[in-house]
């Protein structure tokens, strides 16, 4: 049973477990080579995971091609995610595991409402233009180590819901919860998808990438630091700063710059393990201001006007997200509209619906 698997891993963290295995063709399969998974809190190896090679990948792809034509135990999964990745159990319980569950539930129902739009073209053509949605075949899913189960489910759920088969490759640093998820699949049972109808363009690979960000936070004089400072700091340092949506550049109006830096440094001192780092006095062209560090580091700099700060915030090759902090609605709206990013949060960060 799945609960027994999780309990065995959770309750004996300092003993040598049986090595993990690959999950191929609905079976757990041993590999020739293994590698150690290290607990970030202790620096010690706590379990052996597959070091899969070409033979394993070929077997997985072959099985996926042959196949192609309610989650419980969240506390145990949160504990395993913490031990494998290093994040607090509370954070994994609050975000990672619920979002994983939501991803499967959302895409399981979303596919029921997925439409194939069509349009009628009148005279002189007299034709109907329509879109046909077909599965693409075998999807190779490579998930990162910062949100292991969450981001794997974000790729896995839509791929399966739309009729594809998958070969998953979790990070070698954080493979345990992916392995536990395969136990959940086996316990629930798996359905066989449709066989692929066309196999002609095998080299025409489709790629979906979620890349990084160099996200700007913009702080105006009217920002109430007594309300927002903790959230601003969290947007920089939560999950060790290892979230692609974390703020890594803070533009602060020159009239409140010195006070803000002092307050942020005091807030950052509450961090543990590797101390959160606040850097000031850098040029916009510096590597720290331009390149994603993906760690608990944030750069703080001054600005004087909306026009200036939007231009400087946009001066990066990234365009993922940003935050704006002000009690002035005009500043919030005008700044948000001027930023060339996918998501802008105003007076908050990473706010999403709660899923149960």
C-alpha positions as CSV (number, residue, x, y, z in Angstrom):
1,X,0.0,0.0,0.0
2,X,1.1,3.6,-0.7
3,X,0.8,4.5,3.0
4,X,3.2,1.8,3.9
5,X,5.7,2.9,1.3
6,X,5.6,6.5,2.6
7,X,5.8,5.5,6.3
8,X,8.8,3.3,5.7
9,X,10.7,6.2,4.1
10,X,9.6,8.8,6.6
11,X,10.1,6.9,9.8
12,X,13.6,5.6,9.2
13,X,15.5,8.6,7.8
14,X,19.0,7.5,9.1
15,X,18.9,3.9,7.9
16,X,19.8,2.4,4.6
17,X,16.7,1.9,2.5
18,X,16.3,-0.4,-0.4
19,X,17.4,1.5,-3.6
20,X,14.6,3.2,-5.5
21,X,13.7,1.9,-9.0
22,X,12.5,3.2,-12.3
23,X,8.8,2.8,-13.1
24,X,8.4,1.5,-16.6
25,X,5.4,-0.2,-18.3
26,X,3.4,0.0,-15.0
27,X,6.2,-2.0,-13.2
28,X,9.0,-1.0,-10.8
29,X,12.2,-2.0,-12.6
30,X,15.7,-2.1,-11.1
31,X,18.6,-0.5,-12.9
32,X,22.3,-1.4,-13.2
33,X,23.7,1.8,-11.8
34,X,22.7,3.8,-8.7
35,X,23.6,7.2,-7.3
36,X,23.2,8.8,-3.8
37,X,20.4,11.2,-2.9
38,X,21.8,13.6,-0.3
39,X,19.7,15.2,2.5
40,X,20.5,19.0,2.3
41,X,20.1,19.4,6.1
42,X,22.7,16.8,7.0
43,X,24.9,16.5,4.0
44,X,24.5,12.7,4.2
45,X,23.3,10.2,1.7
46,X,20.0,8.8,2.9
47,X,18.9,6.7,-0.1
48,X,20.1,5.3,-3.5
49,X,18.3,6.3,-6.6
50,X,18.5,5.1,-10.2
51,X,21.3,6.5,-12.3
52,X,19.5,5.7,-15.5
53,X,21.3,5.2,-18.8
54,X,20.5,4.9,-22.5
55,X,19.1,1.3,-22.0
56,X,16.7,2.5,-19.3
57,X,15.5,5.5,-21.4
58,X,14.9,3.3,-24.5
59,X,12.9,0.8,-22.5
60,X,10.8,3.6,-21.0
61,X,10.2,5.2,-24.4
62,X,9.3,1.8,-25.9
63,X,6.8,1.1,-23.1
64,X,5.3,4.6,-23.6
65,X,4.9,4.0,-27.3
66,X,3.2,0.7,-26.7
67,X,0.8,2.3,-24.3
68,X,0.0,5.3,-26.4
69,X,-2.9,4.7,-28.9
70,X,-8.0,11.7,-4.9
71,X,-4.6,11.9,-3.3
72,X,-4.0,11.2,0.4
73,X,-0.9,10.9,2.6
74,X,-0.1,14.6,2.1
75,X,1.8,15.0,5.4
76,X,4.1,12.1,4.5
77,X,4.7,13.4,1.0
78,X,5.5,16.9,2.5
79,X,8.1,15.3,4.9
80,X,9.8,13.4,2.0
81,X,9.8,16.6,-0.1
82,X,11.4,18.5,2.7
83,X,14.1,15.8,3.3
84,X,14.9,15.4,-0.3
85,X,14.8,19.1,-1.4
86,X,15.5,21.0,1.8
87,X,12.4,23.2,2.1
88,X,10.4,23.4,5.4
89,X,7.8,20.8,5.8
90,X,5.2,23.5,6.4
91,X,6.0,25.1,3.0
92,X,5.7,21.7,1.2
93,X,2.4,21.0,3.0
94,X,1.0,24.4,2.2
95,X,2.1,24.8,-1.5
96,X,3.8,21.8,-3.1
97,X,1.5,18.9,-2.3
98,X,-1.9,20.8,-2.6
99,X,-0.8,22.2,-6.0
100,X,0.2,18.8,-7.2
101,X,-3.3,17.5,-6.2
102,X,-4.9,20.5,-7.9
103,X,-3.0,20.0,-11.1
104,X,-4.4,16.5,-11.6
105,X,-7.9,17.5,-10.6
106,X,-7.8,20.6,-12.8
107,X,-6.6,18.9,-16.0
108,X,-8.8,15.9,-15.5
109,X,-11.9,18.2,-15.7
110,X,-10.4,20.8,-18.1
111,X,-10.2,18.2,-20.9
112,X,-13.9,17.8,-20.7
113,X,-14.4,21.4,-21.7
114,X,-11.6,21.5,-24.3
115,X,-13.2,22.7,-27.5
116,X,-12.2,22.6,-31.2
117,X,-13.0,26.1,-32.5
118,X,-14.3,26.6,-36.0
119,X,-15.2,29.5,-38.2
120,X,-17.3,29.8,-41.4
121,X,-15.8,31.6,-44.3
122,X,-18.5,33.2,-46.5
123,X,-18.6,33.9,-50.2
124,X,-16.7,33.5,-52.5
125,X,-14.7,30.9,-50.6
126,X,-17.6,29.1,-48.8
127,X,-15.5,27.0,-46.4
128,X,-15.3,26.0,-42.8
129,X,-12.0,26.5,-40.9
130,X,-11.7,24.3,-37.8
131,X,-9.0,23.1,-35.4
132,X,-8.6,19.4,-34.6
133,X,-6.9,18.6,-31.3
134,X,-4.9,15.3,-31.3
135,X,-2.4,13.9,-28.9
136,X,1.2,14.4,-30.0
137,X,2.5,11.0,-28.8
138,X,5.2,10.4,-26.3
139,X,6.2,13.4,-24.2
140,X,9.6,13.6,-22.5
141,X,9.1,15.4,-19.2
142,X,12.2,16.8,-17.4
143,X,11.3,18.4,-14.0
144,X,13.6,20.5,-11.8
145,X,14.7,20.2,-8.2
146,X,13.3,23.3,-6.7
147,X,9.6,22.2,-6.7
148,X,10.0,18.5,-7.5
149,X,6.5,17.0,-7.2
150,X,4.6,20.3,-7.9
151,X,6.3,21.0,-11.3
152,X,6.4,17.3,-12.3
153,X,2.6,17.2,-11.8
154,X,2.2,20.4,-13.8
155,X,3.7,18.7,-16.8
156,X,2.4,15.2,-16.2
157,X,-1.3,15.9,-15.6
158,X,-2.0,17.8,-18.9
159,X,0.1,15.4,-20.9
160,X,-1.9,12.4,-19.6
161,X,-5.2,14.2,-19.7
162,X,-4.8,15.0,-23.4
163,X,-4.1,11.4,-24.4
164,X,-0.3,11.4,-24.5
165,X,2.1,8.9,-22.9
166,X,5.1,10.2,-21.0
167,X,8.7,9.4,-20.0
168,X,9.5,11.4,-16.8
169,X,13.0,12.3,-15.7
170,X,13.0,14.0,-12.3
171,X,16.1,15.8,-11.0
172,X,18.7,13.4,-9.7
173,X,18.9,15.7,-6.7
174,X,15.2,15.2,-5.8
175,X,13.7,12.0,-7.1
176,X,12.0,10.5,-4.1
177,X,8.5,12.0,-4.4
178,X,8.3,11.2,-8.1
179,X,9.0,7.6,-7.2
180,X,6.3,7.7,-4.5
181,X,3.9,9.2,-7.1
182,X,4.4,6.2,-9.3
183,X,3.2,4.0,-6.4
184,X,0.1,6.1,-6.3
185,X,-0.5,5.6,-10.0
186,X,0.0,1.8,-9.6
187,X,-2.4,1.7,-6.7
188,X,-5.0,3.7,-8.6
189,X,-4.6,1.8,-11.8
190,X,-3.7,3.2,-15.2
191,X,-5.8,3.5,-18.3
192,X,-4.5,2.7,-21.8
193,X,-4.6,5.7,-24.2
194,X,-5.3,5.7,-27.9
195,X,-2.6,4.6,-30.3
196,X,-1.0,7.3,-32.3
197,X,-2.6,7.6,-35.8
198,X,0.4,9.1,-37.6
199,X,4.1,8.5,-37.1
200,X,5.5,10.3,-40.1
201,X,7.2,13.4,-38.6
202,X,9.1,11.8,-35.8
203,X,11.8,14.4,-35.7
204,X,9.4,17.3,-35.4
205,X,9.7,17.6,-31.6
206,X,7.4,19.9,-29.7
207,X,9.0,21.7,-26.7
208,X,7.3,23.4,-23.8
209,X,9.7,25.3,-21.5
210,X,9.2,27.3,-18.3
211,X,12.4,29.3,-18.0
212,X,13.7,31.5,-15.3
213,X,13.2,35.2,-14.4
214,X,15.0,38.3,-13.1
215,X,11.9,39.6,-11.5
216,X,11.7,43.2,-10.4
217,X,10.0,44.6,-7.2
218,X,9.1,48.3,-7.4
219,X,8.6,50.1,-4.1
220,X,7.1,53.6,-4.1
221,X,7.2,56.1,-1.2
222,X,3.6,55.4,-0.2
223,X,4.2,51.7,0.3
224,X,3.4,50.8,3.9
225,X,6.4,48.8,5.0
226,X,4.7,47.8,8.3
227,X,2.2,45.8,6.2
228,X,4.3,44.8,3.2
229,X,8.0,44.4,4.2
230,X,7.6,40.7,5.3
231,X,5.9,39.8,2.0
232,X,8.6,41.6,0.0
233,X,11.3,39.7,1.9
234,X,9.5,36.4,1.3
235,X,9.2,37.2,-2.4
236,X,13.1,37.3,-2.4
237,X,14.1,34.6,0.0
238,X,11.3,31.9,0.3
239,X,12.3,28.4,-0.6
240,X,16.0,29.7,-0.4
241,X,15.2,32.0,-3.4
242,X,14.9,28.9,-5.6
243,X,11.5,29.8,-7.2
244,X,11.5,31.3,-10.7
245,X,9.0,33.9,-9.6
246,X,11.2,35.2,-6.7
247,X,12.1,38.9,-6.7
248,X,15.8,39.4,-7.4
249,X,15.8,43.1,-8.2
250,X,14.2,45.8,-6.0
251,X,13.8,49.3,-7.3
252,X,13.1,51.7,-4.4
253,X,12.1,55.3,-4.7
254,X,15.1,57.5,-3.7
255,X,13.1,59.3,-1.0
256,X,12.7,56.1,1.0
257,X,15.7,54.1,-0.2
258,X,17.9,54.3,2.9
259,X,15.1,53.3,5.3
260,X,13.9,50.5,3.1
261,X,17.4,49.0,2.8
262,X,17.8,49.1,6.6
263,X,14.4,47.5,7.2
264,X,15.0,44.8,4.5
265,X,18.5,43.9,5.9
266,X,17.0,43.5,9.4
267,X,14.2,41.3,8.0
268,X,16.8,39.2,6.0
269,X,18.9,38.6,9.1
270,X,16.1,36.2,10.4
271,X,17.2,33.7,7.7
272,X,19.1,30.5,8.5
273,X,21.4,28.0,6.8
274,X,23.0,30.3,4.1
275,X,22.2,33.8,5.2
276,X,19.9,35.8,2.8
277,X,22.0,38.5,1.1
278,X,21.0,42.1,0.2
279,X,23.3,43.8,-2.3
280,X,23.3,47.6,-3.0
281,X,25.1,50.0,-5.2
282,X,25.3,47.9,-8.4
283,X,24.8,49.2,-12.0
284,X,21.9,47.9,-14.0
285,X,24.3,46.3,-16.4
286,X,26.1,44.2,-13.7
287,X,25.8,40.5,-13.8
288,X,24.0,40.4,-10.5
289,X,21.3,42.7,-11.9
290,X,21.0,40.9,-15.3
291,X,21.5,37.1,-14.6
292,X,19.3,34.8,-12.6
293,X,21.1,33.7,-9.4
294,X,18.4,31.4,-8.2
295,X,19.3,31.7,-4.6
296,X,18.7,33.9,-1.5
297,X,20.2,37.1,-3.1
298,X,18.5,40.3,-4.0
299,X,19.9,43.6,-5.4
300,X,18.4,46.9,-4.3
301,X,18.7,50.2,-6.2
302,X,17.1,53.7,-6.4
303,X,14.7,55.3,-8.8
304,X,12.9,58.6,-9.1
305,X,10.0,58.3,-11.6
306,X,7.5,55.8,-13.1
307,X,9.0,56.3,-16.6
308,X,12.5,55.6,-15.3
309,X,11.7,52.5,-13.2
310,X,9.6,50.8,-15.9
311,X,12.4,51.3,-18.5
312,X,15.0,50.0,-16.1
313,X,12.9,47.1,-14.9
314,X,12.3,46.0,-18.5
315,X,16.0,46.2,-19.3
316,X,16.6,42.5,-19.0
317,X,16.3,39.4,-21.2
318,X,13.7,37.9,-18.9
319,X,10.0,38.7,-18.7
320,X,8.4,36.4,-16.1
321,X,6.9,38.4,-13.3
322,X,7.2,41.6,-11.2
323,X,5.6,43.2,-8.1
324,X,4.6,46.8,-7.5
325,X,4.2,48.2,-4.0
326,X,2.3,51.4,-3.4
327,X,-0.8,52.9,-1.7
328,X,-1.4,55.0,-4.8
329,X,-3.7,53.3,-7.4
330,X,-2.4,55.4,-10.3
331,X,1.2,54.3,-9.5
332,X,0.1,50.7,-9.3
333,X,-1.9,50.7,-12.6
334,X,0.5,52.8,-14.7
335,X,3.6,50.8,-13.5
336,X,1.9,47.4,-14.0
337,X,0.8,48.3,-17.5
338,X,4.3,49.5,-18.4
339,X,6.1,46.3,-17.4
340,X,6.8,43.7,-20.1
341,X,6.3,40.6,-18.0
342,X,3.8,37.8,-17.9
343,X,2.4,38.4,-14.3
344,X,2.4,41.5,-12.1
345,X,1.3,41.4,-8.5
346,X,0.3,44.6,-6.8
347,X,0.9,44.9,-3.0
348,X,1.2,41.1,-2.8
349,X,3.2,38.2,-4.2
350,X,2.5,34.7,-5.4
351,X,-1.1,34.9,-4.4
352,X,-3.1,32.1,-5.9
353,X,-6.4,30.4,-5.0
354,X,-6.4,27.8,-2.2
355,X,-7.2,24.3,-3.4
356,X,-8.5,21.5,-1.3
